[in-house]
Amino acid sequence: MSLHLQPVRVATGSDDTESQLVFSGGFLVAVLVRLSDDHGEDAGSWFLEAGFGRVNDLIQHTFLDLKEAQDWIECRLAGG
């Protein structure tokens, strides 16, 4: 499975504007937002702002880096 990331800026209403659209097979499956310094020790981590289909989850996920986020997304898309 191959994910394609596209950098974008998202109007989150805070300083968290660095984001990535995550595509799989041409479909948008997630929006990841990099947390700003406003988030203390979580600053620099990536937050699952939105997930679609199998990536949709009620739990608010935060990942240390994009690799961890991509691994989790790939696992969800594979049915895990």
KAJONOR-V496756 format. One record per residue. RES is the residue in one letter. OMEGA is omega in whole degrees, 0 to 359 (none if undefined). Layout:
{{RES	OMEGA} {RES	OMEGA}}
This chain:
{{M	182} {S	176} {L	176} {H	179} {L	178} {Q	179} {P	178} {V	171} {R	183} {V	177} {A	183} {T	183} {G	178} {S	178} {D	180} {D	184} {T	179} {E	187} {S	177} {Q	168} {L	182} {V	181} {F	173} {S	180} {G	180} {G	181} {F	173} {L	183} {V	181} {A	170} {V	178} {L	180} {V	178} {R	184} {L	182} {S	179} {D	177} {D	185} {H	175} {G	185} {E	178} {D	181} {A	181} {G	177} {S	179} {W	184} {F	176} {L	181} {E	179} {A	174} {G	183} {F	181} {G	182} {R	180} {V	177} {N	182} {D	179} {L	179} {I	178} {Q	185} {H	173} {T	184} {F	181} {L	181} {D	182} {L	179} {K	179} {E	179} {A	180} {Q	178} {D	180} {W	180} {I	179} {E	177} {C	179} {R	181} {L	178} {A	177} {G	181} {G	none}}
